[in-house]
Amino acid sequence: RDWEPPPSNITADHLLDGLLTADFSFESCRSRYEFAGYHKKSSHKPSPYLIAKLRKQEALQKRCGPGTTTYENAVRRLDSGEGVGGDDGCRYLVYISYRGLGNRMLAITSSFLYAVLTERVLLVDGGRDAGELFCEPFPGTTWLLQLAGAGWFSPLRSLQGYLGGSKQSLGNMLQSGGPVSVSADGNVSWSAPRPPTYLYVHLAGRYGFHDSLFFCGAHQRLLGEVPWLFLWTDNYIVPGLFLTPPFRGELEAMFPEKDAVFYHLGHYLFHPANPVWHAVTRYYWSNLAGAARRVGVQIRVFQKNQPPQAVLDQLLSCVRGEGLLQETTTVAANGTSSSDTAVLVTSLSSWYYERLRDEYGGGVHQPSHEGRQRWHDAAHDMRALSEMVLLSMCDELVTSGYSTFGYVAQGLAGLRPWVMTRAPMWADDWTEGLDPREPCPRAISVEPCFHSPSAYDCAAGRDVELDKVTPYIRHCVDVKWGIKLV
Ligand code: GDP
């Protein structure tokens, strides 16, 4: 079986229990309604409240998005700096494309959730290849930023130039005492006659203290008055949104199961476009479908001086120690022989695949070995997306710590992976913090890790221990200062 006829009627299963709208045709995006068939049925159900919020967001995207007069007027006001315009109630959040595909998918998910919470239209900077990789998530409109109508000096045209240096950023404005007044009780408001037309929010890498005030309730009220926000982040900031007081109640209502935020939003947003989906399903049926069990192994090496043999040793000690793969091809304790198991290896290098194949034989597969990470290369990104999706079709996952590529795979799969720990990327010594007795602790939840949270409690005016604030936020096993929903 390598091709299925379109489902004759779309059922609740195809629509992921109401998460997806039925407003798209099957042919326009096969993965949207076929995806469920390749994944185990999950116990995670989207809440009725989440579903209602998604339908409301779809209506907003259609009413205010590209192609409408409202959008054209909003772009014109942005260019002329006229500020808040008519009473159409349309405000925008532009996600600025940045870094590798895994980072981008986590950042888009975060931007989307922030847009839903603040009732903004999400627009994705399509300067890269988002349009070739993914189907449109919102019916009757596009989520790709459209420049038609924008002037040559429009802020929309200089997105990649922001890089944290923009004077028009929240952090710079707060630091340099921009048109903002702070009252004795900590409230902040615009002191200028009207709020700026746009503001840039910098939450990339290890952003500064003033940027981190984004996670304060008072500053959120300030941002709410700005018609256009530009967000530059490579992070999964969702746990930070749960820590932002005005959003907490709303998020708890949308996600009664806190550990399924990316699972639901990832399944809502990321439908591989037909050519990517075709490659995924063809590979699946040729190499993985016949096995009783599929083990996915994602190898990502950040430290240039880390010897490949050490990575392989860590992997073997992990898969054997955890009983995922046996030492030889004899029958395993649970009665399945290794030949019933398909192993899917993803890595930029083919070396690990070759060693595993020497050891385990023909059940080991690697779809591609790209050698190195590439930029502005749609074919390369399409292979990366295919592999994240193929990993998500496995029954068990071993991932590499710190890697957002692995987070996306585990999140779409709904699996808690075994995480091969890594030294921090900036460590000179690749062995820093590694414990050979524990090569791959199990992730405490399916959720991605937020690598650089802000520990500052705005109301208290001091830093707090982030894993003590609520029972559903804990530190990650791979990034010790990172936090995740559990
Ligand atoms: P991270 O750097 O591991 O957090 O993940 P990102 O996805 O943000 O960036 C890494 C990029 O390198 C990916 O998007 C791919 O372009 C490439 N890459 C890394 N590992 C793999 C892999 O196993 N397979 C493929 N096809 N590409 C990979």
Residues whose N, C-alpha, C, O or C-beta is under 5 A from the ligand:
A	BS01	GDP	R99 G100 L101 G102 N103 I299 R300 T346 S347 L348 S368 Q373 R374 H380 R383 A384 E387 Y402 S403 T404 F405
